[in-house]
Amino acid sequence: MERTTLEIIAPSVEEAVARGVEQLGISPDMVDVDILDEGAKGFLGFGSRQVRVRLTLKAAEAAAAGEPDPQATLSEPSPAPTEDHLLNFAAQTARDLLSKMKINARVETCYGEADVDGEIPLLVDIRGDDLSVLIGRRAETLNAFQYILALIISKEADKWVQVVVDVEGYRARRERQLRQLARRMAEQTVRTGKRQVLEPMSSAERRIVHLELRDHPDVTSESIGEEPNRKVTILLKK
């Protein structure tokens, strides 16, 4: 089973780890730390690059301390939460997180349609006044909020739950924009014969572009670069 990871960008490794464990609500000894980018100091502080680390949740090291793992001593597994319970839990957890962020908003939850793999997402719809702060630049804040919420809900469900958080219909509008952009850039690729490189996007947004162009007769698309600046490039089919 793949372990849960979280990537953090900060001025130093120590601050990145501190931010990550605070977001996850755990102690530093409960994660493995991988330094993805050590950053760089610029001349007189200008042009410096922040560090990027990956935090990976690890199994409790109780055995190493000579103590039995409490999960292993349970005689009976705890009952799985019902669908209604999980929806209510997701809504209340989202409200609690928003309250800590000092954001006043309404939260509704429901299940979405199954995807091609048969996975049913849990949808969290947030409505309120001036929620742009919750979206952030390139939806970075929204994606981080969604990831943290998914971690908490998945722990409650005792399995990974696909969680999709939308704020005032932002994701639906963004999806329409990305599909239009994909078609427009495809037309430009056909017209000029030159590949088109789009702005950096999250994996979810890149997937929308790829799906939009999947059946295009003349062009294909691929992702290039490294996270968090990975981009979609559109080029003519060979």
C-alpha positions in Angstrom: 0.0 0.0 0.0 1.4 3.4 -1.0 2.2 5.6 2.0 0.8 9.1 2.3 3.1 11.9 1.3 3.0 15.7 1.5 5.4 18.1 -0.2 6.3 21.5 1.4 8.2 24.5 0.1 9.7 26.8 2.7 12.9 28.9 3.4 14.5 26.1 5.3 14.2 22.4 5.9 13.4 22.9 9.5 10.6 25.3 8.7 9.3 23.0 6.0 9.1 20.0 8.4 7.5 22.2 11.0 4.8 23.4 8.6 4.1 19.9 7.3 3.7 18.2 10.7 1.5 21.1 11.8 -0.8 20.7 8.8 -1.0 16.9 9.4 -1.5 17.3 13.1 1.3 14.9 14.0 4.7 14.9 15.6 8.0 15.1 13.6 9.0 11.6 14.6 6.0 10.2 12.7 7.3 11.1 9.2 10.3 10.3 7.0 11.8 13.5 5.5 13.3 13.6 1.9 14.9 16.7 0.7 13.9 17.2 -2.9 15.5 20.6 -3.4 18.1 22.0 -1.0 17.4 25.5 -2.3 20.1 28.2 -2.9 21.1 31.5 -1.3 21.2 34.4 -3.6 23.6 37.3 -3.5 22.7 39.6 -0.6 19.5 37.7 -0.2 18.3 38.3 -3.8 17.4 35.5 -6.2 17.4 32.8 -3.4 15.5 29.6 -4.0 13.5 27.9 -1.2 13.9 24.3 -0.2 11.4 21.6 -1.1 10.9 18.5 1.1 8.6 15.5 1.0 7.1 14.2 4.3 6.0 10.6 4.2 3.9 9.2 7.0 5.5 6.1 8.5 4.3 3.3 10.7 4.5 3.8 14.4 7.9 2.7 15.8 6.4 1.3 19.0 8.0 -2.1 18.5 11.4 -0.5 18.5 10.7 1.0 21.9 9.7 -2.5 23.2 6.0 -1.6 23.4 3.2 -3.5 21.5 1.5 -1.8 18.7 -2.0 -0.9 20.1 -3.6 -1.5 16.7 -2.2 -5.0 16.7 -3.8 -5.9 20.0 -7.4 -5.1 19.0 -9.4 -8.3 19.1 -12.1 -7.0 16.7 -11.8 -4.5 13.9 -13.7 -1.3 14.4 -16.8 -1.1 12.2 -16.4 0.9 9.0 -18.2 4.2 9.0 -21.5 4.3 7.1 -21.8 6.6 4.0 -24.0 9.1 5.9 -21.5 9.1 8.8 -18.6 9.8 6.4 -20.5 12.6 4.7 -21.3 14.2 8.0 -17.8 13.7 9.3 -16.4 15.3 6.1 -18.7 18.3 6.4 -17.9 18.9 10.1 -14.1 18.4 9.5 -14.2 21.0 6.7 -16.1 23.4 8.9 -13.5 22.9 11.7 -10.6 23.6 9.3 -12.3 26.7 7.9 -12.9 27.9 11.4 -9.2 27.6 12.3 -8.5 29.6 9.1 -11.0 32.2 10.3 -13.1 31.7 7.2 -16.9 31.8 7.5 -18.6 29.6 4.9 -21.3 27.0 4.3 -20.3 23.4 3.6 -22.3 20.7 1.9 -21.1 17.2 1.1 -22.3 14.4 -1.3 -21.0 11.6 -3.4 -20.1 12.1 -7.0 -20.4 9.8 -10.0 -18.0 6.9 -10.3 -14.9 7.5 -12.5 -13.6 5.1 -15.1 -11.9 3.0 -12.4 -15.2 2.7 -10.4 -14.0 5.0 -7.7 -16.7 7.3 -6.2 -15.4 10.7 -5.0 -16.6 12.5 -1.9 -17.5 16.0 -3.0 -17.2 19.0 -0.6 -18.9 22.2 -1.8 -17.9 25.4 0.1 -20.0 28.6 -0.4 -19.6 32.0 1.1 -18.5 35.6 0.6 -15.1 36.5 -0.8 -13.5 33.0 -0.6 -10.6 33.9 -2.9 -8.2 33.5 0.0 -9.2 29.8 0.2 -8.4 29.3 -3.5 -5.1 31.0 -3.6 -2.6 31.4 -6.5 -3.1 28.7 -9.1 -5.5 27.0 -6.5 -2.5 26.1 -4.3 -4.3 26.9 -1.1 -7.4 25.0 -2.3 -5.4 21.9 -3.3 -3.6 21.9 0.1 -6.9 22.2 1.9 -8.3 19.3 -0.2 -5.3 17.1 0.5 -5.4 17.7 4.2 -9.1 17.0 4.3 -8.6 13.8 2.3 -6.0 12.6 4.8 -8.3 13.1 7.8 -11.4 11.6 6.0 -9.3 8.6 4.8 -8.1 8.0 8.3 -11.7 8.0 9.6 -12.8 5.6 6.8 -9.7 3.4 7.3 -9.1 3.5 3.5 -8.1 6.1 0.9 -11.1 8.3 0.0 -10.9 10.5 -3.1 -12.0 14.0 -1.9 -12.8 16.9 -4.3 -13.3 20.3 -2.7 -14.9 23.1 -4.7 -15.3 26.7 -3.7 -18.1 28.7 -5.3 -18.0 26.6 -8.4 -14.3 27.4 -9.0 -13.3 24.0 -10.2 -16.2 23.7 -12.7 -15.3 27.1 -14.2 -11.6 26.3 -14.2 -12.3 23.0 -16.0 -14.3 24.8 -18.7 -11.4 27.3 -19.1 -8.9 24.5 -19.4 -10.9 22.6 -22.0 -11.3 25.8 -24.1 -7.6 26.5 -23.7 -6.7 23.0 -24.8 -8.8 23.3 -28.0 -7.5 26.7 -28.8 -3.8 25.7 -28.4 -4.5 22.6 -30.4 -5.8 24.7 -33.3 -2.7 26.9 -33.0 -0.5 23.9 -33.1 -2.2 22.6 -36.3 -2.1 26.1 -37.9 1.6 26.9 -37.1 3.1 23.4 -37.0 4.8 24.4 -33.7 4.4 22.8 -30.3 2.6 24.9 -27.7 3.7 24.8 -24.0 1.1 25.7 -21.4 1.6 27.3 -18.0 2.5 25.1 -15.0 -0.5 23.1 -13.7 -1.4 20.6 -11.0 -1.7 17.0 -12.0 -5.5 17.2 -11.9 -5.5 20.2 -14.3 -3.0 18.5 -16.6 -5.3 15.5 -16.7 -8.2 17.7 -17.9 -6.1 18.9 -20.8 -4.9 15.5 -21.7 -8.5 14.1 -21.7 -9.8 16.9 -23.8 -7.2 16.2 -26.5 -7.1 12.4 -26.2 -9.2 11.9 -29.3 -8.0 14.8 -31.3 -7.1 13.7 -34.9 -4.1 15.9 -35.4 -2.3 16.6 -32.1 -1.2 14.8 -29.0 -0.2 16.1 -25.5 2.3 15.2 -22.9 3.6 16.5 -19.6 7.1 17.9 -19.3 9.2 19.3 -16.5 9.4 18.7 -12.7 6.9 19.4 -10.0 5.7 21.9 -9.0 6.4 23.5 -12.5 5.3 20.5 -14.6 3.6 21.7 -17.8 1.5 20.3 -20.7 3.0 20.5 -24.2 0.8 20.1 -27.3 2.4 18.8 -30.5 1.5 17.4 -33.9 1.0 13.7 -34.1 3.7 11.9 -36.1 
